Amino acid sequence: MQTNVLLRNVGVADSYQIETYVQQGGYQALAKVLEEGQPSKVKEVVLNSGLRGRGGAGFPTGRKWMFLPKGVYPRYLVCNADEGEPGTFKDRVLMEHDPHGVIEGIIVSSYACEVEHAFIYIRGEYNLGYQRLRNAIDQAYAAGFLGKNIRGSGYDLELSLIQGAGAYICGEETALLSSLEGKRGHPKLKPPFPAAQGLYRKPTIINNVETLFNVPFIVLNGSDWYRQWGTELSPGIKLFSVSGHVERPGVYEVPLSTPIRDLVYDICGGPKDGVPLKAIIPGGSSTRMVRADVAMEARLDYEALCDVGSDLGSGAVIVVNEKTCLVRLVARLAGFYRHESCGKCIPCREGTDWMYKILQRIERGEGRAEDLPLLLDICNNIAGKSFCPLGDAAVQPVRSSIERFGEEYEFHIREKRCMVDG
């Protein structure tokens, strides 16, 4: 079952213009919270809704907001629009087609958190999204939705749009903050966490684009309305970026706990050209791949995917068919993480390089029997030992593919060629 809440303006003519957004009911949530004048009430409804972060970690949004220390100002809100996870492109759709929805989510969330300066940190390659957000911010200022004394409420909010330089590491929240401050985009040690000491060493809330986009709908309709979808622990609706071997790849909006089979077969039209499926990566390249037959019995929520040995992640469902060489696929992903490692810590810097080189050797037909235990040993020396989550992300496709599709690696090493190439 598809819903049409978050994507309601996608496909509407001039959906990125403020006039269209207002005609579609935009900025009503902002008007409501300003009229009520109770930031704590906004926090409460978001907390009760069970909304969880849509950037990958899945941490409850309302609880995250509660971590802000009382009485410490100024404080900041940062919208993480640095969408760099391979397979993930749902935030791009929101920013390009409904930028005012992103902005209203930021304003309402900033009001709830008593923030007077917010930032959008957008991925460097998203030029159209940047242009449309820039135009939408200018329109919002002109209409009195941003700036001093918003709509006569006495509330002030400045919104800055910052374009990154295309570094995947800057999707990690502390590296993002370093970049915002004009420094090299390296992660920082936690604690202190950003909510206590973030941007310019002040309390800072960092939320993903899709997370903030949900907030106005929850404020307008209430937490019970939001909980009509999903499960007790994974409530609400979610955007899924579906790519790979399906007939209709794209971004789809469905309730959490939707069966993967329904998304792949009913909504996306089934396997491309009818070729049987081999594997599903359910949450972006940093989540563990699952055999297709196992995945088809699972549901798209945090707990159900954990039960089958994977994660919901950013909601990027990558569909892989039987004609795909998994060694080649994993080597390509390993090359991405090797390139994107910031180099700050030895396990990630050295480990990603060695994993890539070994996988390339196997792919060339020069693999050795000891390569598989060696790869797993390298994974063990990266996972949980690198400075930030990038190392853990790099390990997942390598380790899960060896554990669940080891026969392909063994064939490559033994026969000096790919199993799927005949």
C-alpha positions as CSV (number, residue, x, y, z in Angstrom):
1,M,0.0,0.0,0.0
2,Q,1.4,3.3,-1.1
3,T,0.7,6.6,0.8
4,N,0.8,10.1,-0.6
5,V,1.8,12.4,2.2
6,L,5.5,13.2,1.9
7,L,5.3,13.0,-1.9
8,R,2.1,14.9,-2.3
9,N,3.7,17.7,-4.3
10,V,5.9,15.6,-6.5
11,G,4.5,15.9,-10.0
12,V,2.5,19.0,-9.3
13,A,3.4,21.8,-11.7
14,D,5.7,24.4,-10.2
15,S,5.7,22.5,-6.9
16,Y,9.0,24.3,-5.9
17,Q,7.3,27.7,-6.0
18,I,5.9,29.2,-2.8
19,E,2.5,30.0,-4.4
20,T,2.0,26.4,-5.3
21,Y,3.1,25.2,-1.9
22,V,0.7,27.5,-0.1
23,Q,-2.1,26.5,-2.3
24,Q,-1.4,22.9,-1.4
25,G,-1.7,23.7,2.3
26,G,1.9,24.7,3.0
27,Y,3.0,26.7,6.0
28,Q,-0.2,25.8,7.9
29,A,1.8,23.9,10.5
30,L,4.0,26.9,11.1
31,A,0.9,29.1,11.5
32,K,-0.5,26.6,14.0
33,V,2.6,26.5,16.2
34,L,3.1,30.2,16.2
35,E,-0.5,30.8,17.2
36,E,-0.2,28.3,20.0
37,G,3.1,29.7,21.2
38,Q,4.2,26.5,23.0
39,P,7.5,25.1,21.7
40,S,7.3,22.3,24.3
41,K,4.0,21.1,22.9
42,V,5.6,20.6,19.5
43,K,8.4,18.6,21.1
44,E,5.8,16.5,22.9
45,V,3.8,15.6,19.8
46,V,6.9,14.7,17.9
47,L,8.1,12.5,20.8
48,N,4.7,10.8,21.1
49,S,4.6,10.2,17.3
50,G,7.6,7.9,17.6
51,L,9.2,9.5,14.6
52,R,12.7,8.1,14.2
53,G,15.6,9.6,12.3
54,R,15.5,8.9,8.6
55,G,19.2,9.4,7.9
56,G,20.1,5.8,8.9
57,A,20.5,5.6,12.7
58,G,16.8,5.5,13.4
59,F,17.1,7.3,16.8
60,P,13.8,8.8,18.1
61,T,13.7,12.4,17.0
62,G,11.7,13.8,19.9
63,R,14.1,12.2,22.4
64,K,17.1,13.7,20.5
65,W,15.5,17.1,20.9
66,M,15.1,16.5,24.6
67,F,18.9,16.2,25.0
68,L,19.3,20.0,24.5
69,P,20.6,21.5,27.8
70,K,18.1,23.9,29.3
71,G,18.9,27.6,29.3
72,V,22.0,27.3,27.1
73,Y,21.8,29.8,24.1
74,P,22.4,30.3,21.3
75,R,21.6,26.9,19.9
76,Y,21.5,25.7,16.4
77,L,19.6,23.3,14.1
78,V,21.4,21.7,11.1
79,C,19.5,19.9,8.3
80,N,21.8,17.2,7.0
81,A,21.2,17.2,3.3
82,D,24.6,15.6,2.5
83,E,22.9,12.5,1.0
84,G,25.9,10.4,-0.1
85,E,25.0,6.8,0.8
86,P,25.2,4.7,-2.4
87,G,21.7,3.8,-3.5
88,T,20.1,6.7,-1.6
89,F,18.3,9.5,-3.4
90,K,15.0,10.2,-1.6
91,D,16.1,13.5,0.0
92,R,17.1,14.7,-3.5
93,V,13.5,14.3,-4.6
94,L,12.2,16.3,-1.6
95,M,14.7,19.1,-2.1
96,E,14.1,19.4,-5.9
97,H,10.3,19.0,-5.9
98,D,9.2,20.3,-2.5
99,P,11.9,22.7,-1.1
100,H,9.3,24.7,0.9
101,G,8.3,21.5,2.7
102,V,11.9,21.1,3.7
103,I,12.0,24.7,4.9
104,E,8.7,24.5,6.8
105,G,10.0,21.4,8.6
106,I,13.2,23.3,9.6
107,I,11.2,26.3,10.8
108,V,8.8,24.3,12.9
109,S,11.5,22.1,14.3
110,S,13.7,25.2,15.1
111,Y,10.8,26.8,16.9
112,A,10.3,23.6,19.0
113,C,14.0,23.6,19.9
114,E,14.2,27.4,20.5
115,V,16.7,27.8,17.7
116,E,17.2,31.2,16.1
117,H,19.8,30.2,13.4
118,A,19.4,27.0,11.3
119,F,21.6,25.6,8.5
120,I,21.1,23.3,5.5
121,Y,24.2,21.5,4.6
122,I,23.6,20.1,1.1
123,R,25.6,17.6,-0.9
124,G,27.9,19.4,-3.4
125,E,26.7,17.4,-6.4
126,Y,23.0,18.4,-5.8
127,N,23.1,21.5,-8.0
128,L,19.4,21.6,-8.9
129,G,18.4,20.9,-5.3
130,Y,20.7,23.7,-4.2
131,Q,19.2,26.2,-6.7
132,R,15.7,25.4,-5.7
133,L,16.4,25.6,-2.0
134,R,18.2,28.9,-2.5
135,N,15.1,30.3,-4.4
136,A,12.7,28.9,-1.9
137,I,14.6,30.4,1.0
138,D,14.5,33.8,-0.7
139,Q,10.8,33.4,-1.2
140,A,10.2,32.4,2.4
141,Y,12.1,35.5,3.6
142,A,10.1,37.7,1.3
143,A,6.8,36.2,2.5
144,G,7.8,36.7,6.2
145,F,8.2,33.0,7.0
146,L,11.9,33.6,7.8
147,G,13.8,36.4,9.4
148,K,12.8,38.8,12.2
149,N,9.5,38.6,14.0
150,I,8.0,35.8,11.8
151,R,4.4,36.6,11.0
152,G,4.2,39.0,14.0
153,S,4.9,36.2,16.5
154,G,8.1,37.6,18.0
155,Y,10.0,34.6,16.9
156,D,13.2,35.1,14.8
157,L,14.9,32.6,12.6
158,E,17.8,32.9,10.1
159,L,18.4,30.1,7.7
160,S,21.7,29.6,5.9
161,L,22.3,27.2,2.9
162,I,25.8,25.7,2.7
163,Q,27.0,23.6,-0.2
164,G,29.5,20.9,0.6
165,A,32.3,19.7,-1.7
166,G,31.1,16.1,-2.3
167,A,32.7,14.3,0.7
168,Y,30.8,11.3,1.9
169,I,32.4,11.6,5.3
170,C,30.6,14.9,5.8
171,G,27.3,13.0,6.2
172,E,28.7,12.0,9.6
173,E,27.3,14.6,11.9
174,T,30.5,15.8,13.6
175,A,32.4,15.9,10.3
176,L,29.6,17.9,8.9
177,L,29.9,20.4,11.8
178,S,33.6,20.7,11.2
179,S,33.0,21.5,7.6
180,L,30.3,24.0,8.5
181,E,32.9,25.8,10.7
182,G,35.3,26.0,7.7
183,K,37.6,23.2,8.8
184,R,38.6,19.9,7.2
185,G,35.6,17.5,7.3
186,H,37.0,15.1,9.9
187,P,34.8,13.5,12.5
188,K,35.2,14.4,16.2
189,L,35.4,12.2,19.3
190,K,32.0,11.8,21.1
191,P,31.1,12.7,23.8
192,P,30.5,15.6,23.9
193,F,27.6,14.9,21.6
194,P,26.3,17.7,19.3
195,A,23.2,18.3,21.3
196,A,25.4,19.4,24.2
197,Q,28.3,20.9,22.3
198,G,28.0,21.1,18.6
199,L,28.4,23.9,16.1
200,Y,30.7,26.6,17.5
201,R,30.6,24.6,20.7
202,K,27.0,25.4,21.3
203,P,24.0,23.0,21.6
204,T,23.1,21.7,18.1
205,I,20.4,19.5,16.8
206,I,21.2,17.6,13.5
207,N,18.4,16.0,11.6
208,N,18.1,14.4,8.2
209,V,16.0,16.1,5.4
210,E,13.3,13.4,5.5
211,T,13.1,13.5,9.3
212,L,12.4,17.3,9.4
213,F,10.0,17.0,6.4
214,N,7.7,14.7,8.5
215,V,7.4,17.2,11.4
216,P,4.8,19.7,9.9
217,F,2.5,16.7,9.0
218,I,2.7,15.4,12.6
219,V,2.1,18.8,14.1
220,L,-1.0,19.4,11.9
221,N,-2.5,15.9,12.3
222,G,-1.2,14.7,15.7
223,S,0.8,11.7,16.9
224,D,-2.1,9.2,16.8
225,W,-2.6,10.0,13.1
226,Y,1.0,9.3,12.4
227,R,0.9,6.0,14.4
228,Q,-1.9,4.7,12.2
229,W,0.9,3.4,10.0
230,G,3.8,1.1,10.9
231,T,4.4,-0.7,14.2
232,E,4.6,0.3,17.8
233,L,8.4,0.6,17.6
234,S,8.6,1.7,14.0
235,P,5.6,3.9,13.4
236,G,4.8,6.1,10.4
237,I,5.6,6.3,6.8
238,K,9.0,6.1,5.0
239,L,10.5,7.0,1.7
240,F,12.4,4.2,0.0
241,S,14.9,4.7,-2.8
242,V,14.6,1.6,-5.0
243,S,17.4,0.9,-7.5
244,G,18.9,-2.1,-9.3
245,H,17.1,-4.9,-11.1
246,V,13.4,-3.9,-10.9
247,E,11.1,-2.8,-13.7
248,R,10.3,0.5,-12.0
249,P,13.1,1.9,-9.9
250,G,12.4,5.2,-8.1
251,V,11.4,6.8,-4.8
252,Y,8.3,5.3,-3.2
253,E,6.4,6.2,0.0
254,V,5.0,3.4,2.0
255,P,4.1,2.7,5.6
256,L,6.9,1.2,7.7
257,S,6.5,-2.6,8.0
258,T,5.5,-3.0,4.4
259,P,6.6,-6.4,3.1
260,I,9.7,-6.2,0.9
261,R,7.9,-8.5,-1.5
262,D,5.1,-5.9,-1.9
263,L,7.6,-3.1,-2.6
264,V,9.6,-5.1,-5.1
265,Y,6.9,-7.0,-6.9
266,D,3.7,-5.0,-6.6
267,I,5.0,-1.4,-6.5
268,C,8.2,-1.7,-8.5
269,G,6.9,-4.2,-11.1
270,G,9.1,-7.2,-10.1
271,P,12.5,-8.3,-11.3
272,K,13.9,-6.6,-14.4
273,D,13.2,-8.7,-17.5
274,G,12.0,-11.5,-15.3
275,V,15.5,-12.5,-14.2
276,P,15.4,-14.2,-10.8
277,L,16.7,-12.2,-7.8
278,K,19.8,-13.1,-5.9
279,A,20.2,-10.5,-3.1
280,I,18.6,-7.5,-1.5
281,I,20.5,-4.7,0.2
282,P,17.6,-3.1,2.2
283,G,19.0,0.1,3.6
284,G,21.9,1.4,1.4
285,S,25.3,0.1,0.8
286,S,26.3,0.3,4.5
287,T,23.7,-2.3,5.4
288,R,24.2,-6.1,5.2
289,M,23.0,-7.8,2.1
290,V,20.4,-10.6,2.5
291,R,19.6,-13.5,0.2
292,A,16.6,-12.6,-1.9
293,D,14.4,-15.5,-0.6
294,V,15.1,-14.5,3.0
295,A,14.4,-10.8,2.2
296,M,11.1,-11.5,0.5
297,E,9.8,-12.8,3.8
298,A,10.8,-9.7,5.7
299,R,9.2,-6.3,6.4
300,L,10.6,-2.9,6.0
301,D,11.0,-1.7,9.6
302,Y,13.9,-1.4,12.0
303,E,13.1,-4.5,14.1
304,A,12.1,-6.9,11.3
305,L,15.2,-6.2,9.2
306,C,17.4,-6.7,12.3
307,D,15.7,-10.1,12.7
308,V,17.0,-11.2,9.2
309,G,20.4,-9.8,9.9
310,S,20.3,-6.4,8.3
311,D,19.2,-2.9,8.9
312,L,16.7,-0.3,7.5
313,G,19.4,2.3,7.2
314,S,18.5,5.2,4.9
315,G,15.8,3.1,3.2
316,A,17.8,2.5,0.0
317,V,16.6,-0.8,-1.4
318,I,19.2,-2.2,-3.9
319,V,17.9,-5.2,-5.8
320,V,20.4,-7.6,-7.3
321,N,19.6,-10.4,-9.8
322,E,21.2,-13.7,-10.5
323,K,23.2,-12.4,-13.4
324,T,25.2,-10.1,-11.2
325,C,28.7,-11.0,-10.0
326,L,28.6,-10.2,-6.3
327,V,32.4,-10.2,-6.1
328,R,32.5,-7.4,-8.7
329,L,29.7,-5.5,-7.0
330,V,31.3,-5.7,-3.5
331,A,34.7,-4.7,-5.0
332,R,33.0,-1.6,-6.5
333,L,31.5,-0.7,-3.1
334,A,34.9,-1.3,-1.4
335,G,36.4,1.1,-3.9
336,F,33.9,3.8,-2.9
337,Y,34.6,3.5,0.8
338,R,38.4,3.4,0.2
339,H,38.1,6.6,-1.8
340,E,35.8,8.3,0.8
341,S,37.8,7.4,3.9
342,C,39.0,10.7,5.4
343,G,42.2,8.9,6.5
344,K,42.0,10.1,10.1
345,C,42.3,6.6,11.7
346,I,44.5,3.7,10.8
347,P,41.8,0.9,10.8
348,C,39.7,2.6,8.2
349,R,42.5,4.2,6.2
350,E,44.5,1.0,5.9
351,G,41.7,-1.5,6.1
352,T,39.6,-0.1,3.3
353,D,42.6,0.0,1.0
354,W,43.5,-3.7,1.7
355,M,39.9,-4.9,1.3
356,Y,39.7,-3.2,-2.1
357,K,43.1,-4.6,-3.3
358,I,42.2,-8.1,-2.2
359,L,38.7,-8.0,-3.8
360,Q,40.3,-6.6,-7.0
361,R,42.8,-9.5,-7.0
362,I,40.0,-12.1,-6.6
363,E,38.0,-10.4,-9.4
364,R,41.0,-10.6,-11.8
365,G,41.2,-14.3,-11.2
366,E,44.3,-14.1,-9.0
367,G,42.6,-15.0,-5.7
368,R,44.1,-17.3,-3.2
369,A,42.4,-19.7,-0.7
370,E,43.6,-17.6,2.2
371,D,42.0,-14.4,0.9
372,L,38.5,-15.1,2.4
373,P,39.7,-15.6,6.0
374,L,42.1,-12.6,5.4
375,L,39.2,-10.4,4.3
376,L,37.1,-11.4,7.4
377,D,40.1,-10.7,9.6
378,I,40.5,-7.2,8.1
379,C,36.7,-6.7,8.7
380,N,37.2,-7.6,12.3
381,N,40.0,-5.1,12.7
382,I,37.9,-2.3,11.2
383,A,34.5,-2.9,12.7
384,G,34.1,-1.2,16.1
385,K,37.7,0.0,16.0
386,S,37.5,2.9,13.6
387,F,37.1,6.5,14.7
388,C,33.6,7.0,13.1
389,P,30.9,4.8,11.5
390,L,32.5,4.9,8.0
391,G,34.7,2.0,8.9
392,D,31.7,0.0,10.1
393,A,29.8,0.9,6.9
394,A,32.7,-0.3,4.7
395,V,32.8,-3.7,6.4
396,Q,29.1,-4.6,5.9
397,P,29.0,-5.4,2.2
398,V,32.3,-7.4,2.4
399,R,31.5,-9.4,5.5
400,S,27.8,-10.1,4.7
401,S,28.5,-11.2,1.1
402,I,31.2,-13.6,2.2
403,E,29.1,-15.1,4.9
404,R,25.9,-15.4,2.8
405,F,27.3,-15.9,-0.7
406,G,30.7,-17.5,0.0
407,E,30.2,-20.0,-2.8
408,E,30.7,-17.2,-5.3
409,Y,34.0,-16.1,-3.8
410,E,35.2,-19.8,-3.6
411,F,34.3,-20.3,-7.3
412,H,36.1,-17.2,-8.3
413,I,39.2,-18.3,-6.4
414,R,39.1,-21.9,-7.6
415,E,38.1,-21.5,-11.2
416,K,39.8,-18.1,-11.8
417,R,36.6,-16.7,-13.3
418,C,33.1,-15.4,-12.4
419,M,30.3,-17.9,-11.7
420,V,27.7,-15.8,-13.5
421,D,29.8,-15.4,-16.7
422,G,29.4,-19.1,-17.5
